[in-house]
Amino acid sequence: MGGEVSEEGRFLAEKIDRLFKVIHPEGRGPYSLREVANGIAEKGGPAMSASFLHHLRTGQRDNPGIKYLKAIADFFGVPPAYFFDNEEGRRADAELSLLESMRDNQVRSVALRASGLSPETLSTIQAFIERAREMEGLNDGNSPEKNV
């Protein structure tokens, strides 16, 4: 075992790692592996160790079984479909992107200041933002509003 990660392992690891990075209580950093394992147990989920979660998060384990994925999804408050490449999974991923961008104070400030503007004005602002993203090479087809 040379530490190679399968494509499935990499896909699952990216999904789980993103949950750790994006979903956590405001005002603090991500949950630890132990906090997630304990939280899953407290919710009545299947027993899993911090080590097991580490293997999933790093792609060293790629087929944990649906009961484990459901428990992880439940802990982080996403649908189990998040772990699969389907429409509901893509929708959950888009919501995570939105949450991630809203943690940026400047993005949040723009969003809050736009509240109450007319749909026409919001559309104009959105067009300006899309143009700015193009100019900065940030349009990769994954902007949250296009995936929802």
Residue, then its C-alpha position, 0 to 999 in steps of 0.5 A: m500500500g503505497g498510500e495511493v488514493s482511488e478516484e472514488g476515495r478522492f471524490l469522497a475525501e473532497k466531499i467530507d473535507r469540504l464539510f469539515k472546512v465549511i460547516h462549523p459553529e460561527g466564531r470558531g474553526p472546524y470541528s475536530l475528527r473526535e468532535v464529529a465522531n462523538g457528535i455522531a454517537e450522541k445522535g445515535g449514529p453508528a460508532m466510528s472513530a476519529s481514525f476512521l473519519h481521518h481515513l475517509r477525509t484523506g481518501q484512504r478509505d473509499n467505501p464506508g457504507i451508506k449508514y456511515l455516510k448518512a450519519i456524517a451527512d446528518f451531523f453536518g446537516v446536509p442530505p446524504a445525496y451530497f455524497f453522490d453525483n446527482e442533482e440533489g448532491r449538486r444542489a447541496d454542494a451549491e449551498l455549501s459554496l454559498l455558505e463558504s462565500m458568505r463567511d467572507n466579510q466583504v461578500r457578506s457586506v455586499a449581500l447585506r447592502a443589496s437587500g431591498l433593491s429591486p429585481e432589475t437593480l439586483s440583475t444589473i449588480q449580478a451582471f457586474i459581478e459576473r463580468a468582474r469574475e470573468m476579468e479576474g479569471l474566476n468564472d469556472g461554471n461553479s458560481p453558486e447561483k448558477n447551480v441552485 
